[in-house]
Amino acid sequence: MRIAFLLLASYFSLLTFKFMASLEEIRAERLRKHALLIEKGMNPYPSKVPRTHSIMMTREDFSELESAAAMVSIAGRVMAIRGQGAIQFIVLDDGTGTFQAVLKRDTIGEDKMDLFGAVVDLGDFISVTGTLFTTQRGESSILISDWVMASKSLLPLPDKWGGLQDEEEKLRKRYLDILTNPELKELFIKKARFWQAMRSFLINEGFLEVETPIIEVTTGGADARPFASHHWALDIPVFNRISAGELWQKRLMVAGYPKTFEIGRIFRNEGMSPEHAQDYTQMECYAAWENFEEGMQFVERLYRYVAKEAFGTEQFQIRGFDIDLSKPWARYDYTETIHRMTGVNITNASQEELDAKLKELGVKFDPKGWNRMRAIDNLWKWCRKQIAGPGFLINAPVEMAPLAKVAKDGKTVEMYQPIIAGSEVGRGYSELNDPIDQRARFTEQQEMRDAGDEEAQMADWEFVEALEHGMPPTSGFGVSERLFSFLANKPIREAQLFPLVKPKE
């Protein structure tokens, strides 16, 4: 309670000062203090300062250290200062916690006390050395016998109550938003646990972690517009990858590895939305001798494990849906679901009928590169938004998945997509290992690209050659950080540490 009161008082003090002085005036004043530190022989930015314990360690070992009257050094950012004259109370934060430091004139001496008052501001990093004690109000504290500057701040922190108000500014100055927003700080701790849990699960399941190229001559593994560049040393056009090495990992199945996975960055030069980013982290994994049925069982276990490890629960509220990952997952037939929800039978509907239904439903689409498959895909996406899940979309038409194995009916593929809160959060299938079929589908995709569909897949003839050497039956699956943003119930940009923003003009 004591620390909370000090923080409150300091933030109000800072807020008042901000109204009184411009940012330029504040910076000028702090530069004056910076010069004073140098004049007094104290380095404003030393490479090392006294620090025997983190604040978390200090709290954990407080009783033992206090009873031993041990000399302790802690360091952190000054988050609050209260008092004047003979005694001051300071709150330090080192990222592991906060701790109260007490500065007394009769303990530290006139010179150190006066210098502290003359040069230290909220936001500075300092190191303090002293003995631990408990105040009359029961607050664990350190009585300072010496202090040094660790890093002098030249600009003030946002105040607690006003904070950063502009949404783009929050993303641009994410470091300040995290510093003043404990919930946001915790969000990215959860995100780290999310990927750690996924990696641990895969390794425990016998998968080998691999690294595949990020720069490619031919992009593969997804329908997406890539970022294009030029490789100056080889003098060839290249692209940033749009999948986490799908075609490369399947080459590793040809090479004889039974299970592989990669967690890495991928890039798609497409539109922005609450669900879509242009560069983001994705996991893809491949298991020989398994098919899409075993893949769905695997994904249920994976999602439940990761959710429990990162969030401590399997129950979520996401975009107005109540989601329970622990219950049995449903199955949604692609054609039947669209017919039930829209009245359209996609097996025999014409392009004109599909377009008319989309217009009736208010679905906007770009006519450039537009074709029947794009129309069907947009019709499904309209349906998908109304499905809570958790469950799997199955039995998509062959044309929708050029890398998936054809089902026994010859019209659909052995593909599945986890559906949660009206969105697809992953994709897996029995991988196509028939080189003749793969060559034909790549040819069809290339024809779509030539007709103007920039998201149709590029034909990778070297991959077809690899398949001709033989690839065992394989189940593959990929999931991006969209899953994390959904479980956190945040737009994907808000769930990224440093999303891309336009430079200031």
C-alpha positions as CSV (number, residue, x, y, z in Angstrom):
1,M,0.0,0.0,0.0
2,R,2.8,2.4,0.9
3,I,4.5,1.9,-2.6
4,A,1.1,2.4,-4.3
5,F,0.7,5.7,-2.5
6,L,4.1,6.8,-3.5
7,L,3.5,5.9,-7.1
8,L,0.2,7.8,-7.0
9,A,1.8,10.9,-5.5
10,S,4.7,10.9,-8.0
11,Y,2.5,10.4,-11.0
12,F,0.3,13.4,-10.0
13,S,3.5,15.4,-9.4
14,L,4.8,14.5,-12.8
15,L,1.5,15.3,-14.4
16,T,1.5,18.8,-12.9
17,F,5.0,19.4,-14.0
18,K,4.2,18.4,-17.6
19,F,1.5,21.0,-17.8
20,M,3.9,23.6,-16.5
21,A,6.8,22.8,-18.9
22,S,7.1,21.8,-22.5
23,L,9.0,18.6,-23.5
24,E,11.9,20.7,-24.8
25,E,12.1,22.5,-21.5
26,I,12.1,19.2,-19.6
27,R,14.9,17.8,-21.7
28,A,17.0,21.0,-21.3
29,E,16.6,20.8,-17.6
30,R,17.6,17.1,-17.5
31,L,20.6,17.9,-19.7
32,R,21.7,20.5,-17.1
33,K,21.5,17.7,-14.5
34,H,23.4,15.4,-16.8
35,A,26.2,18.0,-16.9
36,L,26.1,18.4,-13.1
37,L,26.6,14.7,-12.6
38,I,29.8,14.9,-14.8
39,E,30.9,17.9,-12.9
40,K,30.5,16.1,-9.6
41,G,32.5,13.1,-10.9
42,M,29.6,10.7,-11.4
43,N,29.3,9.0,-14.8
44,P,25.7,9.3,-16.0
45,Y,26.0,6.0,-18.0
46,P,28.4,3.6,-16.3
47,S,28.8,0.1,-17.8
48,K,28.5,-1.5,-14.4
49,V,26.9,-0.5,-11.1
50,P,26.7,-2.2,-7.7
51,R,23.9,-4.9,-7.7
52,T,24.0,-7.9,-5.4
53,H,20.3,-8.9,-5.7
54,S,17.4,-8.4,-8.1
55,I,14.3,-6.9,-6.4
56,M,12.6,-10.3,-6.6
57,M,15.5,-12.0,-4.9
58,T,15.6,-9.2,-2.3
59,R,11.9,-9.9,-1.5
60,E,12.4,-13.6,-1.4
61,D,15.4,-13.5,1.0
62,F,14.3,-10.4,2.9
63,S,13.9,-11.9,6.4
64,E,17.3,-13.6,6.2
65,L,19.1,-10.5,4.8
66,E,17.4,-8.2,7.3
67,S,18.2,-10.3,10.4
68,A,21.9,-10.6,9.2
69,A,22.1,-6.9,8.7
70,A,23.7,-7.7,5.3
71,M,24.8,-5.0,3.0
72,V,22.7,-5.2,-0.2
73,S,22.8,-3.4,-3.5
74,I,19.8,-3.2,-5.8
75,A,19.2,-1.2,-8.9
76,G,16.2,-0.1,-10.9
77,R,14.2,2.7,-12.5
78,V,13.0,5.5,-10.2
79,M,9.2,5.3,-10.4
80,A,8.3,7.5,-7.4
81,I,9.9,10.0,-5.1
82,R,8.2,11.5,-2.1
83,G,9.5,13.6,0.8
84,Q,12.0,16.4,1.1
85,G,14.6,17.7,3.6
86,A,15.9,15.0,5.9
87,I,14.1,12.0,4.5
88,Q,12.9,10.8,1.1
89,F,11.1,7.6,-0.1
90,I,11.9,6.2,-3.5
91,V,10.3,3.4,-5.4
92,L,12.6,1.3,-7.7
93,D,11.5,-1.1,-10.4
94,D,14.0,-3.4,-12.0
95,G,11.5,-5.5,-14.1
96,T,11.3,-8.3,-11.5
97,G,9.3,-6.2,-9.0
98,T,9.2,-2.9,-7.1
99,F,10.9,-2.0,-3.8
100,Q,11.0,1.0,-1.5
101,A,14.3,2.7,-0.8
102,V,14.7,5.3,2.0
103,L,17.2,8.1,1.8
104,K,18.1,9.8,5.2
105,R,20.4,12.7,5.4
106,D,21.9,11.6,8.7
107,T,22.7,8.1,7.2
108,I,24.0,9.0,3.7
109,G,25.5,12.4,4.4
110,E,24.9,16.0,3.2
111,D,26.8,15.7,-0.2
112,K,25.1,12.5,-1.4
113,M,21.7,13.7,-0.2
114,D,22.0,17.1,-1.9
115,L,23.3,15.6,-5.1
116,F,20.4,13.1,-5.3
117,G,17.9,16.0,-4.9
118,A,19.7,18.0,-7.6
119,V,20.1,15.4,-10.3
120,V,17.6,12.5,-9.9
121,D,14.3,12.5,-11.8
122,L,11.5,10.0,-12.2
123,G,12.6,7.6,-15.0
124,D,16.3,7.6,-14.0
125,F,18.0,4.3,-13.3
126,I,20.0,4.2,-10.1
127,S,21.8,1.8,-7.9
128,V,21.4,1.9,-4.1
129,T,23.4,0.2,-1.4
130,G,22.3,-0.3,2.2
131,T,20.7,-2.5,4.8
132,L,17.2,-3.9,4.8
133,F,14.6,-3.0,7.4
134,T,10.8,-2.9,7.9
135,T,9.1,0.4,8.4
136,Q,6.6,1.1,11.1
137,R,3.9,0.7,8.5
138,G,5.2,-2.8,7.7
139,E,6.9,-1.9,4.3
140,S,10.0,-3.9,3.4
141,S,12.6,-1.3,2.6
142,I,16.3,-0.6,2.1
143,L,18.0,2.2,4.1
144,I,20.4,3.8,1.6
145,S,24.0,4.3,2.6
146,D,25.2,5.0,-0.9
147,W,23.8,5.5,-4.4
148,V,25.1,6.0,-8.0
149,M,23.4,6.9,-11.2
150,A,23.0,3.9,-13.6
151,S,21.4,5.7,-16.5
152,K,20.2,9.3,-16.6
153,S,16.9,9.8,-18.5
154,L,16.6,12.9,-20.7
155,L,12.9,12.5,-21.5
156,P,10.0,12.0,-19.0
157,L,7.8,8.9,-18.8
158,P,4.1,9.1,-19.7
159,D,2.0,9.8,-16.7
160,K,0.0,7.0,-15.1
161,W,-3.4,8.5,-15.8
162,G,-3.0,10.2,-19.1
163,G,-0.5,7.7,-20.6
164,L,-0.2,7.3,-24.3
165,Q,-3.6,8.1,-25.8
166,D,-3.1,7.8,-29.6
167,E,-3.3,4.2,-30.7
168,E,-0.6,4.5,-33.3
169,E,1.7,6.3,-30.8
170,K,1.2,3.4,-28.5
171,L,2.5,1.0,-31.2
172,R,5.3,3.3,-32.2
173,K,6.5,3.8,-28.6
174,R,5.6,0.3,-27.4
175,Y,8.4,0.4,-24.8
176,L,6.6,3.2,-23.0
177,D,3.2,1.6,-23.3
178,I,4.6,-1.6,-21.8
179,L,6.4,0.3,-19.0
180,T,3.2,2.0,-17.9
181,N,0.7,-0.8,-18.6
182,P,1.2,-3.9,-16.4
183,E,-1.5,-5.8,-18.3
184,L,0.4,-5.3,-21.6
185,K,3.6,-6.4,-20.1
186,E,2.0,-9.6,-18.8
187,L,0.5,-10.2,-22.3
188,F,4.0,-10.6,-23.9
189,I,5.1,-12.8,-21.0
190,K,2.2,-15.0,-21.9
191,K,3.2,-14.9,-25.6
192,A,6.7,-16.1,-24.7
193,R,5.1,-19.0,-22.7
194,F,2.9,-19.7,-25.7
195,W,5.8,-20.4,-28.0
196,Q,7.8,-22.1,-25.3
197,A,4.9,-24.5,-24.6
198,M,4.5,-25.2,-28.3
199,R,8.2,-25.9,-28.8
200,S,8.3,-28.2,-25.7
201,F,5.2,-30.1,-26.8
202,L,6.6,-30.8,-30.2
203,I,10.0,-31.9,-28.9
204,N,8.3,-34.2,-26.4
205,E,6.3,-35.6,-29.3
206,G,9.6,-36.5,-31.1
207,F,9.8,-33.7,-33.6
208,L,13.2,-32.3,-34.7
209,E,13.5,-28.5,-34.8
210,V,14.9,-27.3,-38.2
211,E,15.7,-24.1,-40.0
212,T,14.7,-23.5,-43.6
213,P,15.4,-20.6,-46.0
214,I,13.6,-17.3,-45.4
215,I,14.7,-15.9,-48.8
216,E,13.4,-18.1,-51.7
217,V,13.5,-18.1,-55.5
218,T,10.0,-19.6,-55.5
219,T,7.5,-19.1,-52.7
220,G,5.5,-22.1,-51.7
221,G,3.2,-23.5,-49.0
222,A,0.4,-21.0,-49.2
223,D,-1.8,-18.8,-51.3
224,A,-0.4,-15.3,-50.7
225,R,1.3,-12.3,-52.3
226,P,4.9,-12.3,-51.3
227,F,7.4,-9.5,-50.6
228,A,9.7,-9.3,-53.6
229,S,13.4,-8.3,-53.5
230,H,16.6,-8.7,-55.5
231,H,19.7,-10.8,-54.6
232,W,22.6,-8.7,-55.8
233,A,25.3,-11.3,-55.4
234,L,23.5,-13.8,-57.6
235,D,21.7,-11.1,-59.6
236,I,18.3,-12.9,-59.4
237,P,14.8,-11.9,-58.1
238,V,13.9,-13.4,-54.8
239,F,11.0,-13.4,-52.3
240,N,10.5,-13.5,-48.6
241,R,8.9,-16.8,-47.7
242,I,5.1,-17.1,-47.1
243,S,5.2,-20.3,-45.1
244,A,7.6,-21.7,-42.5
245,G,9.4,-23.9,-44.9
246,E,6.6,-26.2,-46.0
247,L,8.2,-27.4,-49.3
248,W,11.6,-27.5,-47.6
249,Q,10.3,-29.6,-44.7
250,K,8.7,-32.0,-47.1
251,R,12.0,-32.3,-48.8
252,L,13.3,-33.4,-45.3
253,M,10.6,-36.1,-45.3
254,V,12.1,-37.3,-48.6
255,A,15.5,-37.1,-46.9
256,G,14.4,-39.6,-44.2
257,Y,13.6,-37.5,-41.2
258,P,10.4,-38.8,-39.5
259,K,9.3,-35.6,-37.8
260,T,10.4,-32.0,-38.2
261,F,9.1,-28.6,-37.1
262,E,10.1,-25.0,-37.5
263,I,9.0,-21.9,-35.6
264,G,9.9,-18.8,-37.5
265,R,9.0,-15.5,-39.2
266,I,7.0,-15.4,-42.4
267,F,6.0,-12.5,-44.6
268,R,2.9,-11.8,-46.7
269,N,2.4,-8.6,-48.7
270,E,-1.3,-8.4,-48.1
271,G,-4.0,-6.3,-46.4
272,M,-4.1,-5.4,-42.7
273,S,-7.0,-6.5,-40.5
274,P,-7.6,-7.5,-36.8
275,E,-6.6,-11.1,-38.0
276,H,-3.9,-10.3,-40.5
277,A,-0.4,-9.0,-40.2
278,Q,2.3,-8.8,-42.9
279,D,5.2,-10.4,-40.9
280,Y,4.5,-12.8,-38.1
281,T,5.6,-16.0,-36.4
282,Q,4.4,-19.3,-37.5
283,M,4.9,-22.9,-36.6
284,E,4.8,-25.7,-39.2
285,C,5.4,-29.4,-38.5
286,Y,5.5,-32.6,-40.5
287,A,5.1,-36.2,-39.4
288,A,5.8,-39.2,-41.7
289,W,3.5,-42.2,-41.6
290,E,0.5,-40.1,-40.3
291,N,-2.5,-38.7,-42.1
292,F,-5.0,-35.9,-41.5
293,E,-7.1,-37.9,-39.0
294,E,-4.1,-38.4,-36.7
295,G,-3.3,-34.7,-37.4
296,M,-6.6,-33.5,-36.0
297,Q,-6.1,-35.6,-32.8
298,F,-2.6,-34.1,-32.5
299,V,-3.9,-30.5,-32.9
300,E,-6.5,-31.0,-30.2
301,R,-3.8,-32.1,-27.7
302,L,-1.4,-29.3,-28.9
303,Y,-4.0,-26.5,-28.5
304,R,-5.2,-27.6,-25.1
305,Y,-1.6,-27.9,-23.8
306,V,-0.5,-24.6,-25.1
307,A,-3.6,-22.8,-23.8
308,K,-3.1,-24.3,-20.4
309,E,0.6,-23.5,-20.2
310,A,0.3,-19.9,-21.5
311,F,-3.1,-18.8,-20.1
312,G,-3.7,-21.3,-17.3
313,T,-7.2,-22.3,-18.7
314,E,-9.0,-24.0,-21.6
315,Q,-12.0,-21.7,-21.3
316,F,-12.0,-18.4,-23.2
317,Q,-14.3,-15.5,-24.2
318,I,-13.3,-14.5,-27.8
319,R,-15.1,-11.9,-29.9
320,G,-18.5,-12.6,-28.3
321,F,-18.0,-16.4,-28.3
322,D,-17.6,-18.7,-25.3
323,I,-14.9,-21.2,-26.2
324,D,-14.1,-24.3,-24.3
325,L,-11.1,-26.2,-25.8
326,S,-11.5,-29.1,-23.4
327,K,-14.9,-30.3,-24.9
328,P,-15.0,-32.6,-27.9
329,W,-14.2,-30.7,-31.2
330,A,-16.9,-30.6,-33.9
331,R,-16.4,-31.4,-37.6
332,Y,-17.8,-28.9,-40.2
333,D,-18.2,-30.3,-43.8
334,Y,-17.2,-27.5,-46.3
335,T,-19.9,-28.0,-48.9
336,E,-22.7,-28.9,-46.4
337,T,-22.0,-26.0,-44.1
338,I,-22.1,-23.5,-47.0
339,H,-25.3,-25.0,-48.3
340,R,-26.9,-25.0,-44.9
341,M,-26.0,-21.4,-44.1
342,T,-26.5,-19.8,-47.5
343,G,-28.6,-22.2,-49.6
344,V,-25.8,-22.4,-52.3
345,N,-24.6,-25.8,-53.5
346,I,-21.0,-25.0,-54.5
347,T,-20.6,-28.3,-56.4
348,N,-22.8,-27.0,-59.3
349,A,-23.2,-23.3,-58.7
350,S,-22.1,-21.0,-61.5
351,Q,-19.7,-18.1,-61.1
352,E,-22.7,-15.7,-61.6
353,E,-24.7,-17.5,-58.9
354,L,-21.8,-17.3,-56.5
355,D,-21.2,-13.6,-57.2
356,A,-24.9,-12.8,-56.8
357,K,-25.0,-14.6,-53.4
358,L,-22.0,-12.7,-52.2
359,K,-23.5,-9.4,-53.2
360,E,-26.7,-10.4,-51.4
361,L,-24.8,-11.1,-48.3
362,G,-22.9,-7.8,-48.5
363,V,-19.5,-9.4,-49.1
364,K,-17.2,-7.1,-51.1
365,F,-14.6,-8.5,-53.4
366,D,-11.9,-7.3,-55.8
367,P,-12.7,-8.3,-59.4
368,K,-9.0,-8.4,-60.3
369,G,-7.9,-12.0,-60.6
370,W,-11.4,-13.1,-59.5
371,N,-12.4,-16.6,-60.2
372,R,-14.8,-19.3,-59.1
373,M,-12.5,-20.6,-56.4
374,R,-12.1,-17.2,-54.9
375,A,-15.9,-16.7,-54.9
376,I,-16.4,-20.1,-53.1
377,D,-13.6,-19.2,-50.6
378,N,-15.3,-15.8,-49.8
379,L,-18.6,-17.5,-49.4
380,W,-17.1,-19.9,-46.9
381,K,-15.4,-17.1,-45.0
382,W,-18.9,-15.5,-44.6
383,C,-20.2,-18.7,-43.0
384,R,-17.1,-19.2,-40.9
385,K,-17.6,-16.0,-39.0
386,Q,-20.7,-17.4,-37.4
387,I,-19.2,-20.6,-36.1
388,A,-18.0,-20.6,-32.5
389,G,-16.0,-23.9,-32.4
390,P,-13.8,-25.4,-31.4
391,G,-13.9,-27.7,-34.4
392,F,-12.4,-28.6,-37.7
393,L,-13.4,-27.6,-41.2
394,I,-13.0,-30.7,-43.4
395,N,-13.8,-31.9,-47.0
396,A,-12.7,-28.8,-48.9
397,P,-12.8,-29.0,-52.7
398,V,-9.5,-30.1,-54.4
399,E,-9.0,-26.7,-56.0
400,M,-8.8,-25.1,-52.5
401,A,-5.7,-27.0,-51.4
402,P,-3.1,-27.6,-54.2
403,L,-0.7,-29.3,-51.7
404,A,-3.1,-31.7,-50.0
405,K,-3.9,-35.3,-50.8
406,V,-7.1,-36.0,-52.6
407,A,-9.8,-37.9,-50.6
408,K,-11.4,-41.1,-51.7
409,D,-14.3,-39.3,-53.3
410,G,-11.9,-37.7,-55.8
411,K,-13.5,-34.3,-55.2
412,T,-12.3,-33.1,-51.8
413,V,-8.9,-33.1,-50.0
414,E,-7.8,-34.6,-46.7
415,M,-7.4,-31.1,-45.2
416,Y,-8.5,-29.7,-41.9
417,Q,-8.6,-26.3,-40.4
418,P,-9.2,-25.5,-36.7
419,I,-12.1,-23.1,-36.3
420,I,-12.3,-20.9,-33.2
421,A,-14.5,-17.9,-32.7
422,G,-15.4,-17.5,-36.4
423,S,-11.8,-17.8,-37.7
424,E,-9.4,-20.4,-39.1
425,V,-6.5,-20.7,-36.6
426,G,-4.3,-23.3,-38.4
427,R,-4.3,-25.6,-41.3
428,G,-3.2,-29.2,-41.8
429,Y,-3.6,-32.1,-44.3
430,S,-2.4,-35.4,-45.5
431,E,0.4,-34.1,-47.7
432,L,0.3,-34.6,-51.4
433,N,3.1,-37.0,-52.2
434,D,2.1,-38.0,-55.7
435,P,4.5,-36.1,-58.0
436,I,2.3,-36.5,-61.1
437,D,-0.7,-35.0,-59.3
438,Q,1.5,-32.3,-57.8
439,R,2.8,-31.3,-61.2
440,A,-0.7,-31.0,-62.6
441,R,-1.9,-28.9,-59.7
442,F,1.1,-26.6,-59.9
443,T,0.3,-26.2,-63.6
444,E,-3.3,-25.2,-62.8
445,Q,-2.1,-22.7,-60.1
446,Q,0.4,-21.2,-62.6
447,E,-2.4,-20.7,-65.1
448,M,-4.4,-18.8,-62.4
449,R,-1.4,-16.6,-61.7
450,D,-1.0,-15.9,-65.4
451,A,-4.7,-14.9,-65.4
452,G,-4.0,-12.3,-62.7
453,D,-4.5,-14.1,-59.4
454,E,-1.4,-12.9,-57.5
455,E,-2.2,-15.2,-54.5
456,A,-2.2,-18.4,-56.6
457,Q,0.8,-20.6,-55.7
458,M,4.0,-20.5,-57.7
459,A,5.1,-23.7,-59.4
460,D,8.1,-25.2,-57.8
461,W,9.4,-27.8,-60.2
462,E,12.4,-28.7,-58.1
463,F,10.0,-29.7,-55.3
464,V,8.2,-31.9,-57.8
465,E,11.5,-33.5,-58.7
466,A,12.1,-34.2,-55.0
467,L,8.7,-35.9,-54.8
468,E,9.7,-38.1,-57.7
469,H,12.4,-39.6,-55.5
470,G,9.6,-40.7,-53.1
471,M,8.1,-39.1,-50.0
472,P,6.3,-41.3,-47.4
473,P,2.7,-40.7,-46.4
474,T,3.0,-37.5,-44.3
475,S,0.7,-35.3,-42.1
476,G,1.6,-31.6,-42.0
477,F,0.2,-28.7,-39.9
478,G,0.8,-25.0,-39.5
479,V,-0.4,-22.4,-37.1
480,S,0.5,-18.7,-36.7
481,E,0.5,-16.3,-33.8
482,R,-3.1,-15.5,-34.8
483,L,-4.0,-18.3,-32.4
484,F,-2.3,-16.4,-29.5
485,S,-4.1,-13.2,-30.4
486,F,-7.4,-15.0,-30.5
487,L,-6.8,-16.7,-27.1
488,A,-5.8,-13.3,-25.7
489,N,-8.9,-11.7,-27.4
490,K,-6.7,-9.0,-29.0
491,P,-6.3,-7.8,-32.6
492,I,-3.1,-9.3,-34.0
493,R,-1.2,-6.0,-34.1
494,E,-1.9,-5.4,-30.5
495,A,-0.5,-8.8,-29.7
496,Q,2.8,-8.1,-31.5
497,L,5.6,-6.4,-29.6
498,F,6.6,-4.1,-32.5
499,P,4.1,-4.1,-35.3
500,L,5.1,-2.1,-38.4
501,V,3.8,1.5,-38.4
502,K,4.3,4.3,-40.9
503,P,7.3,6.6,-40.3
504,K,6.5,10.0,-38.9
505,E,6.2,12.6,-41.6
